[in-house]
Amino acid sequence: MDYYLLAGDGILAEEFAYGEDHVTVGLGGATWAPGDRRWRGAGSFARCLRTNGALLATATPVDRDRAARVYRDLCGASLPGEAQLRARFGDWVRLTSAAPLRLGGHDTPAGFAEKRVYRVLFARELPDTRLAGLSASWPGGGDGGMPGGRGRAGADLFSWTLRRVGRGIAWALDVTVLLSGDRAEIVGDVLRKLTADVRSRGLIPVTTERFA
């Protein structure tokens, strides 16, 4: 579950739902503000946040510990557990997903069973200082000066690059996966870890798509 401070004191708790191939299929959330007696369902608000520049400017990604400290300071109580928060989500927003785009140049190299290409889109700007910090945390090189890296999980290989897209209005984390067998569940673990790394620098994840 992800947490955001809204305008410094409100809190948004949200969570994406993923399909079998690890693409985004839904978004649920709940908000709380000082003076409010309860958490309110906020799936639609969470989706709107990502397309409304004014709302986006009020949101600061934080971890659960930071959200819990703010909540205790403002209302003197403990932040509800994640199961309790999910129960306050109300209706989840369904996010459309399409079959993977079969782009050229994605032939599976010899020695691997499958090649997959994913893109995680992010909203907001990334300051140069945080960009440099992300580069340092991802050894292995990027593409054109952008942060990137390479990793291995057993015999499976992963490579990724964070780049600007949409004429500079968004960021994309492009991840290439080379699977040696049928352990596709590792893909979700890697995508979530990389997404969390980028989010910790201040960007806000929007959706995860599969290209091949």
C-alpha positions in Angstrom: 0.0 0.0 0.0 1.2 3.5 -0.8 0.7 6.7 1.2 0.7 10.4 0.3 0.4 13.6 2.3 -2.1 15.9 0.8 -1.4 19.6 1.2 0.8 18.7 4.2 -1.8 17.3 6.5 -4.4 15.2 4.7 -3.5 11.5 4.0 -4.2 9.3 1.0 -3.7 5.6 1.3 -4.0 3.7 -2.0 -3.3 0.4 -3.7 -3.1 -0.8 -7.3 -4.6 -4.1 -8.4 -2.7 -6.1 -11.0 -3.7 -8.7 -13.6 -2.1 -12.1 -14.2 0.7 -10.6 -16.4 1.4 -7.8 -13.8 -0.3 -4.9 -15.6 -2.4 -2.4 -13.7 -6.2 -3.2 -13.7 -7.6 -1.2 -10.8 -7.0 1.4 -8.2 -8.5 1.8 -4.7 -7.9 4.4 -2.0 -9.1 6.2 1.1 -8.5 9.7 2.3 -8.5 11.3 5.7 -8.3 15.0 6.6 -7.9 16.8 10.0 -11.4 17.3 11.6 -12.8 14.3 9.6 -14.1 11.5 11.8 -13.6 8.7 9.3 -11.7 7.6 6.2 -13.5 8.1 2.9 -13.3 6.0 -0.2 -11.1 7.8 -2.8 -10.4 5.5 -5.8 -11.8 8.1 -8.2 -9.9 10.9 -6.4 -6.7 8.9 -6.6 -7.1 8.5 -10.4 -8.0 12.2 -10.8 -4.9 13.2 -8.8 -2.7 11.9 -11.6 -4.2 14.0 -14.3 -4.9 17.3 -12.4 -1.8 19.4 -12.0 -3.2 21.4 -9.1 -4.0 18.3 -7.1 -0.7 16.6 -8.1 1.2 19.5 -6.6 -0.4 18.9 -3.2 0.7 15.2 -3.0 3.9 14.1 -1.4 4.8 10.4 -1.5 5.7 9.0 2.0 6.2 5.7 3.6 3.8 4.2 6.1 5.9 5.3 9.1 5.8 9.0 8.0 2.0 8.8 7.4 1.6 7.2 10.8 3.5 10.0 12.6 1.5 12.7 10.8 -1.8 10.9 11.6 -0.8 10.6 15.3 0.3 14.2 15.5 -3.0 15.4 14.1 -5.5 13.2 15.7 -3.7 11.4 18.6 -4.5 7.9 17.3 -2.7 5.1 15.6 -2.9 4.8 11.8 -5.4 2.0 11.0 -3.9 -1.2 9.7 -3.8 -1.9 6.0 -6.8 -4.4 6.2 -8.8 -1.7 7.9 -7.9 0.9 5.3 -8.8 -1.4 2.4 -12.2 -1.8 4.0 -12.7 2.0 3.6 -11.8 2.0 -0.1 -15.3 1.7 -1.3 -15.6 1.2 -5.0 -12.3 0.4 -6.8 -11.7 2.3 -10.1 -11.2 -0.1 -13.0 -8.3 0.8 -15.2 -8.4 -0.5 -18.8 -5.8 -2.9 -19.9 -5.1 -4.2 -23.4 -3.3 -7.1 -24.8 0.5 -6.6 -25.0 1.6 -4.4 -27.9 3.6 -6.7 -30.2 6.3 -4.2 -31.1 9.3 -5.2 -33.3 12.7 -6.1 -32.0 11.6 -8.2 -29.1 12.8 -11.7 -30.2 13.7 -13.9 -27.3 17.5 -14.5 -27.0 18.9 -18.0 -27.1 18.9 -19.7 -23.7 15.8 -18.0 -22.5 12.1 -19.1 -22.6 10.5 -15.7 -22.8 11.2 -12.0 -23.2 8.9 -9.4 -21.8 8.9 -5.6 -22.0 7.1 -3.5 -19.4 6.6 0.2 -18.9 5.6 1.9 -15.6 4.4 5.4 -16.2 4.9 8.2 -13.5 3.5 11.7 -13.1 5.3 14.8 -11.7 8.8 16.2 -12.1 12.0 14.7 -10.7 14.6 17.2 -9.4 18.1 16.7 -10.7 19.4 15.9 -7.3 17.0 13.1 -6.8 17.7 11.9 -10.4 21.4 11.7 -9.5 20.5 9.8 -6.3 18.5 7.3 -8.2 21.4 6.8 -10.7 23.7 6.1 -7.8 21.3 3.5 -6.4 21.0 1.7 -9.7 24.6 0.6 -10.7 24.9 -0.9 -14.1 24.3 2.1 -16.4 21.3 3.7 -18.0 20.5 5.0 -21.5 21.5 8.5 -22.7 22.4 9.6 -19.2 19.1 8.5 -17.6 19.1 6.2 -14.5 19.1 2.5 -15.3 20.5 -0.8 -14.1 20.6 -4.5 -14.5 19.9 -7.4 -12.2 19.5 -11.1 -11.9 17.1 -13.3 -10.0 18.4 -16.9 -10.3 18.7 -17.5 -14.1 16.3 -14.7 -15.0 17.7 -11.4 -16.2 16.3 -7.9 -15.8 17.3 -4.5 -17.2 15.6 -1.1 -16.8 15.9 2.6 -17.7 14.0 5.6 -16.4 13.3 8.1 -19.2 11.2 11.2 -20.0 8.2 10.6 -22.2 5.4 12.7 -23.6 7.5 15.7 -24.4 8.7 15.9 -20.8 5.3 15.8 -19.1 5.9 12.3 -17.6 8.4 9.6 -16.8 8.6 6.0 -17.8 10.4 3.1 -16.2 11.1 0.6 -19.1 11.9 -2.9 -17.9 13.0 -5.8 -20.0 12.7 -9.3 -18.6 14.4 -12.4 -19.8 12.8 -15.5 -18.2 14.7 -18.7 -18.2 11.6 -20.8 -17.3 8.0 -20.4 -16.1 8.6 -18.5 -12.9 6.7 -15.5 -14.1 5.7 -14.5 -10.6 9.2 -13.0 -10.1 8.3 -10.3 -12.6 5.7 -8.8 -10.3 8.2 -8.7 -7.4 10.8 -6.9 -9.5 8.3 -4.4 -11.0 7.0 -3.5 -7.6 10.5 -3.0 -6.2 11.6 -0.8 -9.0 8.4 1.2 -8.9 8.9 1.8 -5.1 12.5 3.0 -5.8 11.3 5.6 -8.2 8.3 6.6 -6.1 10.6 7.2 -3.1 12.3 9.9 -5.1 9.0 11.8 -5.5 7.4 10.6 -8.7 3.8 9.2 -8.6 3.1 5.9 -10.4 0.2 6.0 -12.8 0.0 2.6 -14.5 2.0 -0.5 -15.5 1.7 -1.6 -19.1 3.2 -4.6 -21.0 4.6 -4.0 -24.5 5.6 -7.6 -25.4 
